[in-house]
Amino acid sequence: MNDAYRSQPSAPTMQILVALTLLAGCSLYLYAAMGFSFGVWSSPKAGFIPRIAGCLGVTLAACNVARVWWTAKPGPVDLGLSPRRAFAFLGVLVAYVALLGKLGFLPVTFAATLALLLVSRGRRGLVMTLTIAGAFSVGIWLLFGSILNLPLP
C-alpha cells in the first residue's frame, strides 16, 4: 500500500467527523435559538423560524450521522477542492454575522447571497447571479420585515 494513503485519514473517519461536526453545529444553533421567544403559530415571535430551522437541522444532521455510520466504505479519502469551498462558505457566513448589525440586513444579505452563489460556482452568468441574489434578499426582507413584522438589523 502507498505511504500517502496511510498518512491520510480513512474516508469513513472523515465522513463521521464531518457528520458529527454538522450535528454539533446544528445543536449549538438550536440551543441559541431556544433563547428567543417562539410566540404562537398565529403570532410568531423572533424565535419562530430559528427554532423550526434548528429542529430540522438537528434532525437532518442526526439522520446523516446514522447514514454515514451504517454505509461507510473503507478506503482512502480524496478531499479534492471541497475543503476550500467549504471554508469559503464558512467565511462568508461568519462575515455575514459580523457585518449584519453594522451595515444592515438588506445590503449584507445581498452581498452574502452573491458571494455564496459565486463560491458555489454556478454556471449562470453574472446577470442571473445578481438577479437571484437581489430577488432572494428583497424577498426575505419583505417576508420578515413586512409580512411577519419582525425587526431586522
C-alpha positions as a Markdown table, in Angstrom:
| # | Residue | x | y | z |
|---|---|---|---|---|
| 1 | Met | 0.0 | 0.0 | 0.0 |
| 2 | Asn | 1.2 | 3.5 | -0.8 |
| 3 | Asp | 2.6 | 5.6 | 2.2 |
| 4 | Ala | 0.5 | 8.6 | 1.1 |
| 5 | Tyr | -2.7 | 6.5 | 1.7 |
| 6 | Arg | -1.5 | 5.6 | 5.2 |
| 7 | Ser | -0.8 | 9.1 | 6.3 |
| 8 | Gln | -4.3 | 10.3 | 5.4 |
| 9 | Pro | -7.4 | 9.6 | 7.5 |
| 10 | Ser | -9.8 | 7.0 | 6.0 |
| 11 | Ala | -12.9 | 8.0 | 4.2 |
| 12 | Pro | -15.3 | 6.7 | 6.9 |
| 13 | Thr | -13.3 | 8.6 | 9.6 |
| 14 | Met | -13.6 | 11.9 | 7.6 |
| 15 | Gln | -17.3 | 11.3 | 6.8 |
| 16 | Ile | -18.1 | 10.6 | 10.5 |
| 17 | Leu | -16.1 | 13.6 | 11.6 |
| 18 | Val | -17.9 | 15.9 | 9.1 |
| 19 | Ala | -21.3 | 14.5 | 10.1 |
| 20 | Leu | -20.6 | 14.9 | 13.8 |
| 21 | Thr | -19.4 | 18.5 | 13.2 |
| 22 | Leu | -22.6 | 19.3 | 11.4 |
| 23 | Leu | -24.6 | 17.7 | 14.2 |
| 24 | Ala | -22.7 | 19.8 | 16.8 |
| 25 | Gly | -23.2 | 23.0 | 14.8 |
| 26 | Cys | -26.9 | 22.4 | 14.4 |
| 27 | Ser | -27.3 | 21.6 | 18.1 |
| 28 | Leu | -25.5 | 24.8 | 19.1 |
| 29 | Tyr | -27.7 | 26.7 | 16.7 |
| 30 | Leu | -30.8 | 25.2 | 18.2 |
| 31 | Tyr | -29.5 | 25.9 | 21.7 |
| 32 | Ala | -29.0 | 29.5 | 20.8 |
| 33 | Ala | -32.4 | 29.7 | 19.1 |
| 34 | Met | -34.1 | 28.5 | 22.3 |
| 35 | Gly | -33.2 | 31.8 | 23.9 |
| 36 | Phe | -35.7 | 33.7 | 21.7 |
| 37 | Ser | -39.5 | 33.8 | 22.2 |
| 38 | Phe | -41.4 | 31.4 | 19.9 |
| 39 | Gly | -44.8 | 33.1 | 20.2 |
| 40 | Val | -47.7 | 31.1 | 18.8 |
| 41 | Trp | -48.5 | 29.9 | 15.3 |
| 42 | Ser | -50.8 | 32.8 | 14.6 |
| 43 | Ser | -48.5 | 35.4 | 16.1 |
| 44 | Pro | -44.8 | 34.3 | 15.7 |
| 45 | Lys | -42.0 | 36.0 | 17.6 |
| 46 | Ala | -38.3 | 36.2 | 16.9 |
| 47 | Gly | -37.6 | 32.6 | 17.8 |
| 48 | Phe | -40.2 | 31.1 | 15.5 |
| 49 | Ile | -38.2 | 30.4 | 12.4 |
| 50 | Pro | -34.8 | 29.8 | 14.2 |
| 51 | Arg | -36.4 | 27.1 | 16.3 |
| 52 | Ile | -38.0 | 25.4 | 13.4 |
| 53 | Ala | -34.8 | 25.6 | 11.4 |
| 54 | Gly | -32.8 | 24.4 | 14.3 |
| 55 | Cys | -35.0 | 21.4 | 14.9 |
| 56 | Leu | -34.9 | 20.5 | 11.2 |
| 57 | Gly | -31.1 | 20.9 | 11.1 |
| 58 | Val | -30.6 | 18.7 | 14.2 |
| 59 | Thr | -33.0 | 16.0 | 12.7 |
| 60 | Leu | -31.3 | 16.0 | 9.3 |
| 61 | Ala | -27.8 | 16.0 | 10.8 |
| 62 | Ala | -28.7 | 13.1 | 13.1 |
| 63 | Cys | -30.0 | 11.2 | 10.1 |
| 64 | Asn | -26.8 | 12.0 | 8.3 |
| 65 | Val | -24.7 | 10.6 | 11.1 |
| 66 | Ala | -26.7 | 7.4 | 11.1 |
| 67 | Arg | -26.4 | 7.1 | 7.3 |
| 68 | Val | -22.7 | 7.6 | 7.4 |
| 69 | Trp | -22.2 | 5.2 | 10.3 |
| 70 | Trp | -24.0 | 2.4 | 8.6 |
| 71 | Thr | -22.9 | 2.9 | 5.0 |
| 72 | Ala | -19.3 | 4.0 | 5.3 |
| 73 | Lys | -16.9 | 2.2 | 3.0 |
| 74 | Pro | -13.3 | 1.7 | 3.8 |
| 75 | Gly | -10.6 | 3.3 | 1.7 |
| 76 | Pro | -8.6 | 6.4 | 1.3 |
| 77 | Val | -10.2 | 9.8 | 1.3 |
| 78 | Asp | -9.9 | 12.3 | -1.6 |
| 79 | Leu | -10.9 | 15.7 | -0.4 |
| 80 | Gly | -10.3 | 17.4 | -3.7 |
| 81 | Leu | -11.4 | 21.1 | -3.9 |
| 82 | Ser | -14.3 | 20.7 | -1.5 |
| 83 | Pro | -12.5 | 21.9 | 1.7 |
| 84 | Arg | -11.6 | 25.2 | 0.0 |
| 85 | Arg | -15.2 | 25.8 | -1.0 |
| 86 | Ala | -16.4 | 24.7 | 2.5 |
| 87 | Phe | -14.1 | 27.1 | 4.2 |
| 88 | Ala | -15.1 | 29.8 | 1.8 |
| 89 | Phe | -18.8 | 29.2 | 2.6 |
| 90 | Leu | -17.9 | 29.3 | 6.3 |
| 91 | Gly | -16.0 | 32.5 | 5.9 |
| 92 | Val | -18.9 | 34.2 | 4.1 |
| 93 | Leu | -21.3 | 33.1 | 6.8 |
| 94 | Val | -19.0 | 34.4 | 9.6 |
| 95 | Ala | -18.7 | 37.7 | 7.7 |
| 96 | Tyr | -22.4 | 37.9 | 7.3 |
| 97 | Val | -23.0 | 37.6 | 11.1 |
| 98 | Ala | -20.2 | 40.1 | 11.8 |
| 99 | Leu | -21.5 | 42.7 | 9.4 |
| 100 | Leu | -25.2 | 42.3 | 9.8 |
| 101 | Gly | -25.5 | 44.7 | 12.8 |
| 102 | Lys | -23.2 | 47.2 | 11.3 |
| 103 | Leu | -24.3 | 47.6 | 7.7 |
| 104 | Gly | -28.0 | 46.5 | 7.9 |
| 105 | Phe | -30.0 | 43.5 | 6.8 |
| 106 | Leu | -30.6 | 44.2 | 3.1 |
| 107 | Pro | -27.1 | 45.1 | 1.8 |
| 108 | Val | -25.3 | 42.4 | 3.9 |
| 109 | Thr | -27.8 | 39.7 | 2.8 |
| 110 | Phe | -27.4 | 40.7 | -0.8 |
| 111 | Ala | -23.6 | 40.6 | -0.6 |
| 112 | Ala | -23.6 | 37.3 | 1.3 |
| 113 | Thr | -26.0 | 35.7 | -1.1 |
| 114 | Leu | -24.0 | 36.9 | -4.1 |
| 115 | Ala | -20.7 | 35.6 | -2.5 |
| 116 | Leu | -22.3 | 32.2 | -1.7 |
| 117 | Leu | -23.6 | 31.9 | -5.3 |
| 118 | Leu | -20.2 | 32.8 | -6.7 |
| 119 | Val | -18.4 | 30.3 | -4.3 |
| 120 | Ser | -20.8 | 27.6 | -5.4 |
| 121 | Arg | -19.5 | 28.1 | -9.0 |
| 122 | Gly | -22.9 | 28.0 | -10.6 |
| 123 | Arg | -22.8 | 28.3 | -14.4 |
| 124 | Arg | -25.5 | 31.1 | -14.5 |
| 125 | Gly | -23.7 | 34.2 | -15.7 |
| 126 | Leu | -23.2 | 37.4 | -13.8 |
| 127 | Val | -26.7 | 39.0 | -14.6 |
| 128 | Met | -28.6 | 35.9 | -13.5 |
| 129 | Thr | -26.4 | 35.6 | -10.3 |
| 130 | Leu | -27.1 | 39.3 | -9.5 |
| 131 | Thr | -30.8 | 38.8 | -10.2 |
| 132 | Ile | -31.0 | 35.7 | -7.9 |
| 133 | Ala | -29.1 | 37.4 | -5.1 |
| 134 | Gly | -31.3 | 40.6 | -5.4 |
| 135 | Ala | -34.6 | 38.7 | -5.5 |
| 136 | Phe | -33.7 | 36.5 | -2.6 |
| 137 | Ser | -32.6 | 39.4 | -0.4 |
| 138 | Val | -35.6 | 41.5 | -1.2 |
| 139 | Gly | -37.9 | 38.5 | -0.8 |
| 140 | Ile | -36.5 | 37.6 | 2.6 |
| 141 | Trp | -36.6 | 41.3 | 3.7 |
| 142 | Leu | -40.3 | 41.6 | 2.6 |
| 143 | Leu | -41.2 | 38.3 | 4.3 |
| 144 | Phe | -39.7 | 39.0 | 7.7 |
| 145 | Gly | -39.8 | 42.8 | 7.7 |
| 146 | Ser | -43.3 | 43.4 | 6.2 |
| 147 | Ile | -45.4 | 40.2 | 6.3 |
| 148 | Leu | -44.2 | 38.8 | 9.7 |
| 149 | Asn | -43.4 | 42.3 | 11.1 |
| 150 | Leu | -40.2 | 41.1 | 12.8 |
| 151 | Pro | -37.5 | 43.7 | 13.5 |
| 152 | Leu | -34.5 | 43.3 | 11.2 |
| 153 | Pro | -31.0 | 44.7 | 11.9 |
